[in-house]
Amino acid sequence: MSHIEELASEWLRLLNGDLIRYAVFAIATWFLLWIVLARPLAGRKLRAERPPARRMIVEFLISLRSVAIFSTVGLSLAVLDRVGLVWGPGVAERLGPVWFWASLGLMIVAHDAWFYWAHRLMHQPALFRTFHRRHHRSNNPSPFTAYSFDLAEAAVQAAFVPLWMLATPTPWGVIGLFMIHQIFRNTIGHCGYELFPARRDGRPLMTFLTTVTHHDLHHAQAGWNYGLYFTWWDRWMGTEHPEYLARFARAAGRAPSMKPALAAILGLSLLITAPSPSQAQTMTAFTRDWAAEGLGGVVRLGPCAEDGSKLCGRLLWVWDESRVKQGMVGAEILKGFVWRGGAWRDGTILNPVDGKTYRGSIRVGGGSARVSGCVAR
């Protein structure tokens, strides 16, 4: 067998293992939570609406592409091992079983740090479209979102294991356990149901672990909650969502503690998810920042300056200013909406892309606000 055939055989072996691991965890999590336990867990569902089936199919297919990249990067580690550059496993074997489990723990902690900083860097506007936009098209995530990455992000995520193995004495068996832990936490984090237990005061039982609410808030409002397994980095760096604990308490069926509840009442945090219909009649429920699906831009809604009973909205920021007309960032693009019949109606919409004015309405439901309109006469 030639070297090329050997490499092809090794790549197929890696691909088969990675595909089975992803498919088993993603499909099993979806089937168990979204089908079998959907009714018993209805009170812990984070979003009222489910993402469309078409989107979940796309996520699954994109994830298979990511798996192929993971396997390719994994093949590079096998090649490095063959030429004698992976020294760590031999050293690790001599360190015994205690080091086996210690190295697994260290690898998980190190990967969390890698993920936090790589993830946060990919949210920089200059990098977002290339590295991370695909993942955030899943504004309302599902278990299939776990590996729904752009090609560049998949490569960045896959690079951790080879780099770790080149730098740290780690047994080969640890990699398999690490990957099982990683895909388990990843699919659970995107599952849409809060599964983590709560204390009596509504805080997570293990506050150092990221919960489903923690990562779901990141998909709802991308400027917060970059961590994967642990909350440490978000807390140290001030990037944990200010309403995280209150949101978790509600999802877990507990009364939130006083501090996050007070923050919510005073409006100290900016939300992207929509209020429930019972809250929608109040102007304060809409006075906050909203992100466009796919994170194309952010609009600040609030009372109109000339009439506080009407709703207006100002375009605060867009990822790519070259795609909107000059002067649109900072401009008021939503004007004069009046609450009537369960929606904000009879307002004007200034399209920042083409500069045309539309008549429209803003409807709320399932954790989002949808703006629609037609060209004004």
C-alpha positions in Angstrom: 0.0 0.0 0.0 1.4 3.4 -1.0 1.8 6.3 1.4 -1.1 8.1 -0.2 -3.4 5.1 0.2 -2.3 4.8 3.8 -3.2 8.4 4.4 -6.5 8.1 2.7 -7.3 5.0 4.8 -6.4 6.8 8.0 -8.5 9.9 7.0 -11.5 7.7 6.3 -11.1 6.0 9.7 -11.0 9.4 11.4 -13.9 10.7 9.4 -16.0 7.6 10.2 -15.4 8.1 13.9 -16.1 11.8 13.9 -19.2 11.4 11.8 -20.6 8.7 14.1 -19.9 10.8 17.2 -21.5 13.9 15.8 -24.6 12.1 14.4 -25.2 10.1 17.5 -25.0 13.0 19.9 -26.9 15.5 17.7 -29.7 13.2 16.6 -30.0 11.6 20.1 -30.2 15.0 21.8 -32.8 16.3 19.3 -34.9 13.1 19.4 -34.9 12.8 23.2 -35.5 16.5 24.1 -37.5 17.7 21.1 -39.7 14.6 20.6 -39.8 12.2 23.5 -39.5 14.7 26.4 -41.0 17.8 24.7 -44.1 17.9 26.9 -42.5 17.1 30.3 -39.8 19.7 29.6 -42.1 22.4 28.1 -41.6 24.7 31.1 -37.9 24.7 30.5 -38.0 25.5 26.8 -36.1 28.7 26.2 -37.8 29.8 23.0 -41.5 29.6 22.2 -40.8 28.9 18.5 -38.8 26.0 17.0 -36.4 26.8 14.2 -37.7 25.7 10.8 -37.0 22.1 9.7 -35.2 23.5 6.6 -32.7 25.4 8.8 -32.0 22.4 10.9 -31.3 20.3 7.8 -28.9 23.0 6.6 -27.2 23.0 10.0 -26.8 19.2 9.9 -25.3 19.3 6.4 -22.9 22.2 7.3 -21.9 20.3 10.4 -20.9 17.3 8.2 -18.6 19.6 6.3 -17.1 20.7 9.6 -16.6 17.1 10.6 -14.6 16.5 7.4 -12.3 19.4 8.3 -11.9 18.1 11.8 -10.8 14.7 10.4 -8.4 16.4 8.0 -6.7 18.3 10.8 -6.7 15.1 12.8 -4.9 13.4 10.0 -2.1 16.1 10.2 -1.6 15.0 13.8 -1.2 11.3 12.7 1.4 12.4 10.1 3.3 14.4 12.8 3.2 11.3 15.0 4.6 9.1 12.2 7.6 11.4 11.7 8.3 11.4 15.5 7.2 15.0 16.4 4.5 14.0 18.9 6.5 13.2 21.9 3.9 13.6 24.6 2.0 10.3 24.7 5.2 8.3 25.4 6.0 10.5 28.3 2.4 10.4 29.6 2.4 6.6 29.6 5.2 6.6 32.1 3.3 9.1 34.4 0.6 6.5 35.1 -3.2 6.6 35.6 -3.3 9.7 37.8 -1.8 11.8 35.1 -4.2 10.2 32.6 -7.2 11.8 34.3 -5.3 14.9 35.3 -4.4 15.5 31.7 -8.0 15.1 30.6 -9.1 17.8 33.1 -6.3 20.1 32.0 -7.2 19.6 28.4 -10.8 20.5 29.0 -9.8 23.7 30.9 -7.3 24.7 28.3 -9.8 24.1 25.5 -12.3 26.3 27.3 -9.7 29.1 27.3 -8.9 28.5 23.6 -12.5 28.6 22.7 -13.3 31.8 24.7 -10.5 33.9 23.2 -10.8 32.5 19.7 -14.6 32.9 19.9 -14.3 36.5 21.1 -11.8 37.3 18.5 -14.0 35.9 15.7 -16.7 38.4 16.9 -14.5 41.3 15.8 -16.2 42.9 12.7 -13.2 42.4 10.5 -13.2 38.6 11.1 -16.9 37.8 11.8 -18.1 37.3 8.2 -15.2 35.0 7.4 -15.0 33.0 10.6 -18.3 33.0 12.5 -21.3 34.3 10.5 -22.6 30.9 9.6 -22.9 29.8 13.2 -24.9 32.9 14.1 -27.4 32.4 11.3 -28.8 30.0 13.9 -30.2 32.8 16.0 -32.6 30.2 17.5 -30.2 27.2 17.9 -30.9 23.5 17.8 -28.7 20.4 18.7 -27.7 20.4 15.0 -26.1 23.9 15.4 -23.2 22.4 17.4 -20.8 22.1 14.4 -22.5 24.5 12.0 -19.4 26.5 11.2 -17.8 28.4 8.4 -14.8 26.7 7.0 -12.3 29.0 8.7 -14.0 28.6 12.1 -14.0 24.8 11.7 -10.2 24.9 11.1 -9.6 27.1 14.1 -11.7 24.8 16.4 -9.9 21.7 15.1 -6.5 23.2 15.6 -6.6 22.9 19.3 -6.1 19.2 19.6 -2.9 18.9 17.5 -1.4 22.0 19.2 -2.2 20.6 22.7 -0.7 17.2 21.8 2.4 18.8 20.5 2.9 20.8 23.7 1.6 18.6 26.5 2.3 15.0 27.5 -1.2 13.5 27.0 -2.1 9.8 26.4 -3.8 9.0 23.1 -6.8 7.6 25.0 -7.5 11.1 26.5 -8.4 12.5 23.0 -11.4 10.2 22.6 -12.7 11.1 26.1 -12.1 14.8 25.4 -14.0 14.6 22.1 -17.0 12.8 23.8 -17.1 15.5 26.5 -16.8 18.3 23.9 -19.6 17.1 21.6 -21.8 16.3 24.6 -21.5 19.8 26.1 -21.8 21.4 22.6 -25.1 19.7 21.7 -26.5 20.3 25.1 -25.5 23.9 25.0 -27.5 24.4 21.8 -30.5 22.1 22.7 -32.9 24.9 23.6 -34.1 23.4 27.0 -32.6 24.4 30.3 -31.4 21.1 31.7 -29.1 22.3 34.5 -30.4 22.1 38.1 -31.0 25.3 40.2 -30.6 26.2 43.8 -33.4 27.6 45.9 -32.4 31.1 45.1 -32.6 30.4 41.4 -28.8 30.3 40.8 -27.3 27.3 38.9 -26.3 24.5 41.2 -22.8 24.6 39.8 -22.2 28.3 38.9 -18.9 27.6 37.3 -20.5 25.6 34.5 -22.1 27.2 31.5 -25.8 26.3 31.3 -28.0 26.1 28.2 -29.4 29.6 29.0 -25.9 30.9 29.1 -25.1 29.9 25.5 -28.6 30.6 24.2 -28.2 34.2 25.4 -25.1 34.4 23.2 -27.0 33.4 20.2 -29.7 35.9 21.1 -27.3 38.7 21.8 -23.8 38.1 20.6 -21.9 40.6 22.7 -22.1 38.3 25.8 -21.3 34.8 27.0 -18.4 33.6 24.9 -17.4 30.7 27.1 -18.0 27.0 26.2 -17.7 24.9 29.3 -17.1 27.3 32.2 -18.3 30.8 33.2 -14.8 31.8 34.5 -13.6 33.8 31.5 -16.8 35.6 31.0 -16.9 36.7 34.6 -13.2 37.7 34.7 -13.5 39.7 31.5 -16.9 41.2 32.2 -18.6 39.6 29.2 -21.3 37.6 31.1 -24.8 38.8 30.2 -26.1 41.0 33.0 -29.4 39.2 33.0 -28.0 35.7 32.8 -28.8 34.6 36.3 -32.4 36.1 36.2 -33.0 34.3 32.8 -31.6 31.0 34.1 -33.8 31.3 37.2 -36.9 31.8 35.1 -36.0 28.9 32.8 -35.4 26.6 35.8 -38.7 27.6 37.3 -37.2 29.5 40.2 -37.7 33.1 41.4 -34.6 35.1 40.5 -32.4 36.5 43.2 -32.8 40.2 44.0 -29.7 41.5 42.2 -30.5 40.3 38.6 -34.2 40.9 39.1 -33.4 44.6 40.1 -31.1 44.9 37.0 -34.0 43.7 34.8 -36.5 46.2 36.4 -34.2 49.1 36.0 -33.4 48.2 32.4 -29.6 48.1 33.0 -29.2 45.4 30.4 -29.9 45.4 26.7 -31.9 42.5 25.4 -32.4 41.0 21.9 -35.1 38.5 22.7 -38.6 39.8 22.5 -41.0 40.2 25.5 -43.9 37.8 25.7 -47.3 39.0 24.3 -48.5 39.8 27.8 -45.7 42.4 28.2 -45.9 43.8 24.7 -48.4 46.6 25.5 -45.8 48.6 27.4 -43.4 50.8 25.7 -40.7 49.9 28.2 -40.8 46.3 26.9 -39.5 47.5 23.6 -37.0 50.2 24.8 -33.8 48.3 24.3 -31.4 47.2 21.6 -32.4 44.6 19.0 -30.2 42.6 16.6 -31.1 41.6 13.1 -31.2 37.9 12.4 -27.7 36.9 11.4 -26.3 39.8 13.3 -26.3 42.1 10.3 -27.0 45.2 12.5 -28.4 46.5 15.8 -31.3 48.9 16.1 -32.3 50.7 19.3 -36.0 51.0 19.9 -37.7 53.5 22.2 -40.3 56.3 22.5 -40.2 58.8 19.6 -38.8 62.1 20.6 -41.8 64.1 19.3 -44.4 61.7 20.7 -43.5 59.4 23.6 -46.5 57.1 23.0 -45.1 56.1 19.6 -42.2 53.7 18.9 -39.1 54.7 16.9 -35.8 53.0 16.1 -32.3 54.2 15.4 -29.7 52.1 13.5 -26.8 51.9 15.9 -24.3 49.6 14.1 -23.9 47.3 11.1 -21.2 44.7 10.5 -20.4 46.1 7.0 -21.0 49.8 6.5 -20.2 49.5 2.8 -23.5 47.7 2.3 -25.7 50.6 3.6 -26.1 54.1 2.3 -23.8 56.8 3.7 -25.1 58.4 6.9 -27.5 55.6 7.8 -25.6 54.4 10.8 -27.0 56.6 13.6 -30.0 57.5 11.6 -33.6 57.0 12.7 -34.9 54.2 10.4 -38.2 53.3 12.2 -40.6 56.1 13.0 -44.1 56.7 14.4 -45.3 53.1 15.2 -48.6 53.0 17.2 -49.6 50.0 19.4 -52.8 48.6 18.1 -54.3 45.1 17.7 -51.3 43.2 19.1 -48.7 44.9 17.0 -46.9 48.2 16.4 -48.5 49.6 13.2 -48.7 52.5 10.8 -45.0 53.5 11.1 -42.5 54.3 8.4 -39.4 52.2 7.7 -36.3 53.7 6.1 -34.4 50.9 4.3 -30.7 51.6 5.1 -29.6 49.6 2.0 -31.6 51.4 -0.7 -32.8 54.6 1.1 -36.4 53.9 0.2 -39.3 54.6 2.7 -41.9 52.0 3.5 -45.1 51.8 5.5 -44.9 48.9 8.0 -45.6 47.1 11.2 -43.6 45.3 13.9 -45.0 42.0 15.2 -43.6 40.1 18.2 -43.7 36.4 18.9 -41.5 33.4 19.7 -38.6 35.4 21.0 -38.2 37.8 18.0 -39.6 41.0 16.5 -40.4 40.9 12.8 -40.6 44.1 10.7 -42.6 44.1 7.5 -43.9 46.7 5.1 -44.6 47.9 1.6 -43.3 50.9 -0.3 -45.0 54.1 0.9 -47.0 56.0 -1.7 
